[in-house]
Amino acid sequence: MRDVLSQVLSWWEAGETFGLATVVDTFRSAPRPPGASMAVLGEEAEGSVSGGCVEGAVYELAREVVSSGTPVLQRYGVSDDDAFSVGLTCGGILDVFVEPVSRHTFPELGSVAASVLGHEPVAVATVLSGPGTVGARRVIWPDRSGGSLGVARLDAAVDDDARGMLAQGLTGVRRYGAQGQRRLDELAVFVQSFAPPPRMLIFGAIDFAAAVARVGKFLGYHVVVCDARPVFTTAKRFPEADEVIVKWPHDYLVSAAVDERTAICVLTHDPKFDVPLLEVALRTPAGYVGAMGSRRTHEDRLARLARAGLGEAELARLRSPIGLDLGARTPEETAISIAAELIQLRWGGSGRPLTDGSGRIHRDGPGT
């Protein structure tokens, strides 16, 4: 819903009733992930659930749902030889939940939107199928909850699971018994997490950093650029960055917010900056720590870090030279190679050309 939130909120505030279609589960090479949404009001549609394959069918179903007031869970699978059949030519399967949304059916939407826009973690849990009330909804924040799925025990179980998923930025279906029993799977609940964007910390106010900031913002990161040199570290030079910090990199990182989703890109290319910085970076929980430099620079850097007391396991976390081998030369090409490595590590891709492989293209997660 994040992609269509602005339009959805506008319709909701105006008192309209519209259809909201959300991908809740995928199988094989589905084109959009769980959480992808399309909103429909009259002849107007916003967003996408399949990249084009089944948009027309979902649009019509959303109009029907608005008219009937009854939510529907619909599966779209592989299309057959009929050119006019509804299906996914990519061979994937999508489960799409289509529901009518208004101030009456979703009174918490304003609060959810405020949290999303304010970068406050929030999750929305919706009953998809089973013995419960289909379409019942509960909104979960780290410190509070609102709405109900119909049963107090189910609310409590979903609250616990949703907070765990929210901490990891996970969206997906969870199954319970009618009373919230974890050992049963008769009732399906879709939990959509709206976690704050992951952080990309870029150190070194150089032209490569400007390019990496642009691609980082494009990928959805909250981008921070940090350097100790005020003449180079300016908002004008890094307009895409969310924050531009003038400070010694290692001093900044000591107190910076870093978690498993954080990407740290060390582009300082100077031992007096990057060695003390990497001493701190490699001891954080950051999911990615990469450093720019030649292989010779990398070997010298490893030796300096080892002398500083870092162990083999910590040194093994360092991605250096940074990025995938794409033959990049320019700052923009180098930024793409760094982005490619981030995507590869997130989803477990091989990094090889797709034309050289076989089988499924999309993976469910790292190593799957």
N, C-alpha and C positions, 0 to 999 in steps of 0.2 A: 504493500500500500504506500510505501514511502515515495515511489515514483509518481503516484497520482494524488498525493496528499493535498496539494494546493487546490486542485479542482474539486476533490471530494469535500474538503472543508468549506469551500465556497458554496457548494450546493446544500450542504448540511446546514450552514448558517442561514441560508435563504429559505429553509423550511421545506426543501424538496425531498421527494422519495426517489431514490435512484438504485440501480442494480450494481452490486460490487461482486465481480468474479475474481477469485483468488486461487492460484495454483497451490494445492495443499500436499500433493505427493507426486513423484515422478518415477518412471522406470525406464531403463535403457537410455537411449540418446534423446531425452526430452530437451527441447530448445530453451525453456525458461525454468529457473529454479523455484522451489517452494517459496511462496511469498509474493511472486510476481502477480500483478493485479491489473484488471481493466474495469473502469467505472463507466456506466451507461445511463444517460438521462435522455429520454426521447430519441431523437436521431443523432445525438452527440455521444461520442465514445472517446475515452482517454485511457492511455496505457495499452498494455499487451500481455497476453498470457501464453502465446505460442510463437511469437515472431511472424505471424501471418497464416499459419497452417489452419487453425480452427477459429480464427477471430470472428468470422461471420456467424458461425453457429453459436458461439458464446454470446455474441451481441444479441442475437434473437432470443436466446434463452434468458438473458438478463432482462429483456423487455417483458418476457412472459412472467418472470419471477416478480417483477414490480407490480404487474397486473394482478397476479394471484396472491401475493403476499406470503408465499410459501418458499423457503429456501430449498435448493436442490444440489445434491452432490452428483456430478456427472463425470464419467470417464470417457476420454478420447484416446483411441488407439490407432493402430496402423491402418491407413486407408487401403481399400482394395483396388481392383483394376478399373472401377468406375471413376472416371475423371471428376464426377460431381459428388463423390462420397466425401463425408466429413472424416478426416483422420490426419495423422502425422506422417508425412512422406519420409521423415527421417527414421521411422521405425520405432519411435518412442511411445510412451504412454503417459498421459497427464490425468490426474484427478483434479477437477476444478469445482470449487464450492461457490455457488452463486446465491446471493442473499439480497433481500431488499434492505436498504439502509435509509434511516431518517432520524430525526431527533427522538422519535418515539422508540424505534428499535435499537438505537445505539446512542443513548444519552451521554455516554462517557467519551464520545469521539472528540469533543472539544478538548478534554483533559489529555487524551492520548496525543492529539496533534500538538498541544502545548509542550508536552514532554519530548516528543520527537524533535520539534523545532528547537527546543532548549537543550538538546543533547542529554536529557535525563533518561536513563534506562527504563523501558516499559515493555511489557509483553501483553498480548491479547490472546486469550484462550477461547475457542469456539467449539461447541459440540457439533460434530459432523454427522454422526450416525450412531445407531444403537438404541437402547431403551430410554435414554434421556430425552430432553427437549432439544430437538435439532435446531441449531441457531442460537441456543442459549450462550451467553458470553460473560466472561470474567476478565477484568483488567488487573494486571499484577505489576506493582512497582517493587523495588527492593525492600521498602519499609511499610507498604500498605497494599490493600486490594479493594476492588469495587465490583459490584455486580455479582451474579451467582449463576452457577451451572445447574442449580436445582437441588443439590444435596450437599449438606455441610461437609460430610466426609470427602466427597469428591472435590469440593472447593479446596479443602486443605491439602489433598494429595497433589492437585494441579498447581497450587501455589508453590509447593516445595519444588516440583519438577520445573516449573516455569522460571523460578529464580535461578536454578542451576543452569538452565538453558540460556537465560539472559546473560549470566556471567560469562558464558562462552560465545555469545552471539549466535546461538543455534536456533533454527526454525524447523518445525517438523510435527509429525503426528505422534501422539502418545495414546496408549490404550489402557482402559481400566474396566473394572466391573461396574455395574449400575450404581453401587454405593461407594465407588472410589477404590475398590480393592485392586491392589497392584498385581495380584497373581492372575487376574482375569483380563480378557481382551474384547469384551462384547461392546464396549462403548469407545468411540474414537473421538479424540479431542485434538484440534489443530492449535498449536502454540506458535504464534508469530512474534519473534523477538525484534524489538527496535532498540538495539544497543547503540551507544554513541559510536561515531565512526572510529576506526582504528587510527592510531597516530603514526605518522612518518616523521622521524626526526632526522633532518639533514644537516650535517656539520661541514662547514666550508663554504664561504660566500663567493663561489666562482661561477663561471658560465655553465658548467655541468650541473651545478646545484639548481640553477634556474630552470633548466630543462627537466631535471628530476622532480622538482616541485610541481611543474605543470602536469607531468604524467601521474604523479602521486595524487594530485587533486582530481584528475580524470578518473582514477581508480577508486575514488571515494574516501581517501585518507584525510585526516586532519593534519595539515602539513605545517611543520615548524622548521625554520631555517635559523641556525645559530652559528655565530663566528665572533671572535674577540675583536675584530677590526671594524670600528664604526664607519669608516669611510666606505667600506664595501657592503656592510650589512645594513641595507636600507629597504624599506617597504617598496620604494620605487623600482629597485632592481629585482624584487621578488613579489610582483603583484598577485601571484596565485597563492602565495603562502598565507595561512591563517594567522601565523605569528612569526615575527622576525625578532630574534633575540641577540643582543650584543652582550656577550659574556664568554669567558673561557669555556670551551665545550665541556670539559670534564666537570667543571664546577656546576654548570647548568644541569648536566645529566644526573648528578648525584641526587638532586631534589626533584627531577622530572617524573611525571607519571608514566610508568612503563609496565606493560603487561604482555601476555603471550601473543597478542595481536599486533604489537608494536614493531615497526620496521625501523632500524637504525642504519643510516647510510653515511659512512665516514668518507668525505671527499676532500678532506683538508690536505692530504698528500704532503704532510710535513710532520716529521717525528715529534717535534716539540708539542704539536697539537694532538696527533692521532694516537700516539702511544699511551699517554695518560688517559685519553678519552676511551680507548679500547680496554684499558684496565678496568674501567667502570662498566662499560657496555657489556663485556663478556661475562660479567657477574650479575647482570639483570636477567629477568625472565623473558626479555624480548624474543619474539619468534624468529627474527631475522637480524643479523648483524653483518653488514658488508662493508668492505673498505676498498677504495680505489688505489691503484698502483700497479707497477710492473711486477713480474714474478721475483725479480731481484729485490724490489722494495718489500714485497711480501715476506721473503725469507729473512730479511734484516728485521722487519717488524716482529716476526715470530720470535726471533732470538731476543729482542729487547723485552718483549712481553714475558717470555720465559724467565728472563733474569729478574723481572719485576714480581715473579712469584705465581704466575698463572700456570695451572696444570694442563695436562694433555687434553682432558675433556673440555675444558674451557677454550683452549686454543682451537680445538676441532670445530667449534661453533662458528668460527670466522669464515665468512664467504669472501675470499680474496684470491685473485682479483675479482672485483665485484661484477655481477651480471653473467648472463649466458654468452657463449661464444657465437655471436651473430656477425662478427667481422665489423663491428661498429667503429666509426671514426669520429663523427661529430658529436657534440653534446647531446643533441636530440636522439641520435642513434644509440648512444650510450644509455640514455634514459630509458629507451625502449628495451634494451638488453637487461637492465635492472628490473624493469617491470615484468619482463618475461620470467626472470628467475623467481620473483615474488609469487607470480601466478603458478609456476611449476611447483614450488614448495608447498603452496596452499592446497593444490589439488592432486599432487603426486604424479604429474605428467613426466614423460620421458625426456622431453626437449628435442626429440627427433622430428623430422618432417612427417606429417600425418600420412602422406602418400606412401611412406616406407613401411607403414604398419598395417594391421588388420584388426578386426573386431571392433569393440565399442570405442567411440570417440570420447564421450563424456564419462568422467569418473564420479563416484559418489563422494569420495574424499581421499585424502592422502593414502597411498598404498593399496587402494581398492580397485 
